[in-house]
Amino acid sequence: MNNEQLSRMTNGKGFIAALDQSGGSTPKALKTYGLSEDSYKNEEEMFDLVHKMRTRIMTSPAFTSEKVVGAILFEGTMERNVSNMPAADYLWKEKGIVPFLKIDKGLQEEQNGVQLLKEIPDLDKLLEKAKNYHIFGTKERSVIKLANKKGITEVVSQQFDLGKKVVRAGLIPIIEPEVAIDSPEKEAAETILFEELKKQLDALEPNVKVMLKLTLPTQINLYKELVTHPNIIRIVALSGGYAREEANQVLAKNQGVIASFSRALTEGLTANQSEDSFNESLKQSIEGIYQASIN
């Protein structure tokens, strides 16, 4: 593990940029960016376009370690270059931004009000590849839709079992049991989630460090107790479909939690913007999310 990156992630001011849209979410990300499905003929061209978008963000003068402490990459982005360097090396060596990798391979069908992670084929090889590309940590996302205790317990248990494997491989896991923002039982689900997260954290060995990525809670400061848990490096919040302004407002009320936004980060960015206009829009987006994170 890179101790300088660990220190940066533990103590640095700012937020984590989520640049990890995968095959299923990429068309929507490109459409928001102003590129319809007519802009590409196949999956290869689609991923070429989204890599150009991500490269534009990462190489922007607005995208610096002054406001951004980390960035989560899709596997295909990790394997590509940015400014003639592997993406993770570019982020750390040129920008001072800590690189993470999204490792989940999608979700199972809903059962007991939740969607568990699908099995990750060749996990050990993937984690070893991540280390070879100088990745600091991983991110893995499940979804909670209802306040079903059995389902939520299964989600959290699966997440921590995977997280322990990531730790044994020498990486830091971002455990992400997302609660759907449109859940009719959102607040009740979050209460159960808090209890299950605390149980799992309390059972960890002292040397095991993890991060949590959580939906902005209905009850402000619900996760405050976990922010200072000895096994926690950082708690980050996903925007989950909230518009950036609303997400920032809610985030700023949750003490000790920083952003890890995807759609909210790229809101307002389009492919046809001039470089000056693009960089200014990104600068304003980053500034708003940064202020919400440090406040």
C-alpha positions as CSV (number, residue, x, y, z in Angstrom):
1,M,0.0,0.0,0.0
2,N,1.2,3.5,-0.8
3,N,1.5,5.3,2.6
4,E,1.5,8.7,0.9
5,Q,-1.8,7.9,-0.8
6,L,-3.2,6.6,2.5
7,S,-2.3,9.8,4.2
8,R,-3.8,11.8,1.4
9,M,-7.0,9.9,1.5
10,T,-7.2,10.0,5.3
11,N,-6.4,13.7,5.8
12,G,-6.8,15.5,2.4
13,K,-9.4,18.1,1.9
14,G,-11.8,17.6,-1.1
15,F,-13.9,14.9,-2.6
16,I,-13.6,11.7,-4.8
17,A,-14.6,12.0,-8.4
18,A,-16.5,9.0,-9.7
19,L,-15.5,8.4,-13.3
20,D,-16.5,4.8,-13.4
21,Q,-19.6,4.4,-15.5
22,S,-19.6,0.9,-16.9
23,G,-21.3,-0.7,-20.0
24,G,-24.8,-0.3,-18.7
25,S,-24.5,3.3,-17.5
26,T,-22.2,4.6,-20.3
27,P,-25.0,5.4,-22.9
28,K,-26.8,7.6,-20.4
29,A,-23.6,9.3,-19.4
30,L,-22.8,10.1,-23.0
31,K,-26.3,11.3,-23.7
32,T,-26.1,13.7,-20.8
33,Y,-22.8,14.8,-22.3
34,G,-24.6,15.5,-25.6
35,L,-23.7,12.4,-27.5
36,S,-26.7,10.3,-28.5
37,E,-26.5,6.6,-29.5
38,D,-26.2,7.8,-33.1
39,S,-22.7,9.0,-32.2
40,Y,-21.3,5.5,-32.1
41,K,-21.8,2.2,-34.0
42,N,-20.7,-0.3,-31.4
43,E,-19.5,-0.8,-27.9
44,E,-15.8,-0.2,-28.8
45,E,-16.7,3.3,-30.2
46,M,-18.9,4.0,-27.2
47,F,-16.0,3.3,-24.8
48,D,-13.7,5.4,-27.0
49,L,-16.0,8.3,-26.6
50,V,-16.5,8.0,-22.9
51,H,-12.7,7.7,-22.5
52,K,-12.3,11.0,-24.4
53,M,-14.8,12.5,-22.0
54,R,-13.0,11.2,-18.9
55,T,-9.7,12.3,-20.3
56,R,-11.0,15.8,-20.9
57,I,-12.1,15.9,-17.3
58,M,-8.9,14.5,-15.8
59,T,-6.6,16.7,-17.9
60,S,-8.6,19.9,-17.3
61,P,-6.8,22.6,-15.3
62,A,-9.8,22.7,-13.0
63,F,-9.3,19.0,-12.0
64,T,-6.5,19.3,-9.4
65,S,-5.6,17.8,-6.0
66,E,-6.5,21.1,-4.4
67,K,-10.1,20.1,-4.5
68,V,-10.2,16.4,-5.7
69,V,-8.5,13.8,-3.4
70,G,-9.4,10.7,-5.4
71,A,-10.9,9.4,-8.5
72,I,-12.7,6.1,-9.2
73,L,-12.0,4.5,-12.6
74,F,-13.7,1.9,-14.8
75,E,-11.5,-1.1,-15.6
76,G,-11.3,0.0,-19.2
77,T,-10.1,3.4,-18.2
78,M,-7.5,1.9,-16.0
79,E,-6.1,0.0,-18.9
80,R,-5.9,3.1,-21.2
81,N,-3.6,6.0,-21.2
82,V,-4.2,9.6,-20.4
83,S,-1.6,12.0,-21.8
84,N,0.6,9.0,-22.7
85,M,0.6,7.6,-19.2
86,P,-1.5,4.8,-17.7
87,A,-4.6,6.6,-16.2
88,A,-3.8,5.8,-12.6
89,D,-0.2,7.0,-13.0
90,Y,-1.4,10.2,-14.6
91,L,-3.8,10.9,-11.8
92,W,-1.2,10.3,-9.0
93,K,2.0,11.5,-10.6
94,E,0.7,14.4,-12.6
95,K,-2.3,15.5,-10.4
96,G,-1.7,14.1,-6.9
97,I,-5.1,12.4,-7.0
98,V,-5.5,8.9,-5.5
99,P,-6.8,6.3,-8.0
100,F,-9.5,3.7,-7.2
101,L,-11.0,0.9,-9.4
102,K,-14.6,-0.1,-9.7
103,I,-14.5,-3.9,-9.5
104,D,-18.1,-5.0,-9.3
105,K,-19.6,-6.7,-12.3
106,G,-23.2,-5.7,-11.9
107,L,-26.2,-6.7,-9.7
108,Q,-28.2,-9.8,-9.1
109,E,-32.0,-9.8,-9.5
110,E,-33.8,-8.2,-6.7
111,Q,-34.6,-10.5,-3.7
112,N,-35.6,-9.5,-0.2
113,G,-35.8,-5.9,-1.3
114,V,-32.1,-5.8,-2.3
115,Q,-29.8,-6.5,-5.2
116,L,-26.6,-8.3,-4.2
117,L,-23.4,-8.2,-6.2
118,K,-23.0,-10.6,-9.0
119,E,-20.0,-13.0,-8.7
120,I,-16.7,-11.3,-9.8
121,P,-14.9,-13.7,-12.1
122,D,-11.2,-14.1,-11.4
123,L,-11.2,-11.7,-8.5
124,D,-7.7,-12.5,-7.4
125,K,-6.4,-11.8,-10.9
126,L,-8.3,-8.5,-11.1
127,L,-7.0,-7.3,-7.8
128,E,-3.4,-8.2,-8.8
129,K,-3.9,-6.3,-12.1
130,A,-5.2,-3.3,-10.2
131,K,-2.0,-3.4,-8.1
132,N,0.1,-3.6,-11.2
133,Y,-1.6,-0.5,-12.5
134,H,-0.8,1.3,-9.2
135,I,-4.4,1.4,-8.0
136,F,-4.9,2.3,-4.3
137,G,-8.3,0.9,-3.7
138,T,-11.5,-0.6,-5.1
139,K,-15.2,0.2,-5.2
140,E,-18.1,-2.3,-5.2
141,R,-21.8,-1.3,-5.4
142,S,-24.9,-3.1,-4.2
143,V,-28.4,-1.7,-4.0
144,I,-31.0,-1.6,-1.2
145,K,-34.6,-0.9,-2.3
146,L,-36.7,-1.8,0.8
147,A,-36.3,-1.9,4.6
148,N,-35.9,-5.6,4.6
149,K,-33.6,-6.6,7.5
150,K,-32.7,-10.0,6.0
151,G,-31.9,-8.5,2.6
152,I,-29.9,-5.6,4.1
153,T,-27.9,-7.9,6.4
154,E,-27.1,-10.1,3.3
155,V,-25.9,-7.0,1.4
156,V,-23.7,-5.7,4.2
157,S,-22.3,-9.2,4.9
158,Q,-21.4,-9.8,1.2
159,Q,-19.8,-6.3,1.0
160,F,-17.6,-6.9,4.0
161,D,-16.6,-10.4,2.9
162,L,-15.5,-8.9,-0.4
163,G,-13.8,-6.0,1.3
164,K,-11.7,-8.3,3.5
165,K,-10.5,-10.0,0.3
166,V,-9.5,-6.6,-1.1
167,V,-7.6,-5.8,2.1
168,R,-5.8,-9.1,2.0
169,A,-4.7,-8.2,-1.6
170,G,-3.1,-5.0,-0.3
171,L,-5.8,-2.6,-1.4
172,I,-8.4,-0.4,0.3
173,P,-12.1,-1.2,-0.3
174,I,-14.8,1.4,-0.8
175,I,-17.9,-0.6,0.5
176,E,-21.0,0.8,-1.3
177,P,-24.4,-0.5,-0.2
178,E,-26.5,2.2,-2.0
179,V,-30.0,2.9,-0.7
180,A,-32.2,3.9,-3.7
181,I,-33.3,7.5,-3.3
182,D,-36.8,6.6,-4.6
183,S,-37.3,3.9,-2.1
184,P,-40.7,4.2,-0.3
185,E,-38.9,2.9,2.8
186,K,-35.6,4.9,2.4
187,E,-35.3,6.2,6.0
188,A,-36.2,2.9,7.6
189,A,-33.8,1.1,5.3
190,E,-31.0,3.5,6.2
191,T,-31.6,2.9,9.9
192,I,-31.2,-0.9,9.4
193,L,-28.2,-0.3,7.2
194,F,-26.5,1.8,9.9
195,E,-26.9,-0.9,12.5
196,E,-25.5,-3.6,10.2
197,L,-22.6,-1.4,9.1
198,K,-21.7,-0.8,12.8
199,K,-21.8,-4.5,13.6
200,Q,-19.5,-5.4,10.7
201,L,-17.1,-2.5,11.5
202,D,-16.9,-3.4,15.2
203,A,-16.0,-7.0,14.3
204,L,-13.0,-6.0,12.1
205,E,-9.4,-6.6,13.2
206,P,-7.8,-3.2,14.3
207,N,-5.4,-3.2,11.3
208,V,-8.2,-3.6,8.7
209,K,-9.1,-0.2,7.2
210,V,-12.1,0.4,4.9
211,M,-14.1,3.2,3.3
212,L,-17.9,3.5,3.0
213,K,-19.8,5.0,0.1
214,L,-23.4,5.7,1.1
215,T,-26.5,7.4,-0.1
216,L,-27.1,10.8,1.4
217,P,-29.3,9.9,4.3
218,T,-32.8,11.2,5.1
219,Q,-31.8,11.6,8.7
220,I,-29.0,14.2,8.8
221,N,-25.8,12.9,10.4
222,L,-27.1,9.4,10.6
223,Y,-23.6,8.1,9.9
224,K,-21.7,10.6,12.1
225,E,-20.8,7.9,14.6
226,L,-19.1,5.9,11.9
227,V,-17.0,8.8,10.6
228,T,-14.7,8.4,13.6
229,H,-14.8,4.6,13.8
230,P,-11.2,3.3,14.1
231,N,-11.5,1.1,11.1
232,I,-12.8,3.8,8.8
233,I,-10.6,5.9,6.6
234,R,-13.3,8.0,5.1
235,I,-17.1,8.0,4.5
236,V,-18.1,9.3,1.1
237,A,-21.5,10.1,-0.3
238,L,-23.0,9.2,-3.7
239,S,-25.3,11.6,-5.4
240,G,-27.7,8.8,-6.3
241,G,-29.7,10.8,-8.9
242,Y,-30.0,14.0,-7.0
243,A,-29.3,17.1,-9.0
244,R,-25.9,18.7,-7.9
245,E,-27.4,21.6,-6.1
246,E,-29.6,19.5,-3.9
247,A,-26.9,16.9,-3.4
248,N,-24.5,19.6,-2.2
249,Q,-27.0,21.1,0.1
250,V,-27.7,17.8,1.8
251,L,-24.1,16.8,1.9
252,A,-23.0,20.0,3.6
253,K,-25.3,19.1,6.6
254,N,-23.6,15.7,7.1
255,Q,-20.6,16.3,9.2
256,G,-17.4,14.5,8.2
257,V,-18.8,13.0,5.0
258,I,-17.3,14.0,1.6
259,A,-18.7,13.6,-1.9
260,S,-18.1,10.9,-4.4
261,F,-20.3,12.2,-7.1
262,S,-20.6,11.0,-10.7
263,R,-23.7,12.4,-12.5
264,A,-23.7,15.5,-10.2
265,L,-20.0,16.1,-11.1
266,T,-20.5,16.1,-14.8
267,E,-23.8,17.9,-14.8
268,G,-23.7,20.8,-17.3
269,L,-20.7,19.4,-19.2
270,T,-21.2,18.8,-23.0
271,A,-19.1,17.6,-25.9
272,N,-19.6,20.7,-28.0
273,Q,-18.4,23.2,-25.3
274,S,-15.3,25.1,-26.1
275,E,-12.3,24.2,-23.9
276,D,-12.7,27.5,-22.0
277,S,-16.4,26.9,-21.4
278,F,-15.9,23.3,-20.5
279,N,-13.1,24.1,-18.0
280,E,-15.2,26.9,-16.4
281,S,-18.2,24.6,-16.0
282,L,-16.1,21.9,-14.5
283,K,-14.4,24.4,-12.2
284,Q,-17.8,25.6,-10.9
285,S,-19.0,22.0,-10.4
286,I,-15.8,21.1,-8.5
287,E,-16.0,24.2,-6.4
288,G,-19.5,23.6,-5.3
289,I,-18.9,19.9,-4.5
290,Y,-15.7,20.8,-2.7
291,Q,-17.4,23.4,-0.5
292,A,-20.1,21.0,0.4
293,S,-17.5,18.3,1.3
294,I,-15.3,20.5,3.6
295,N,-18.3,22.1,5.3
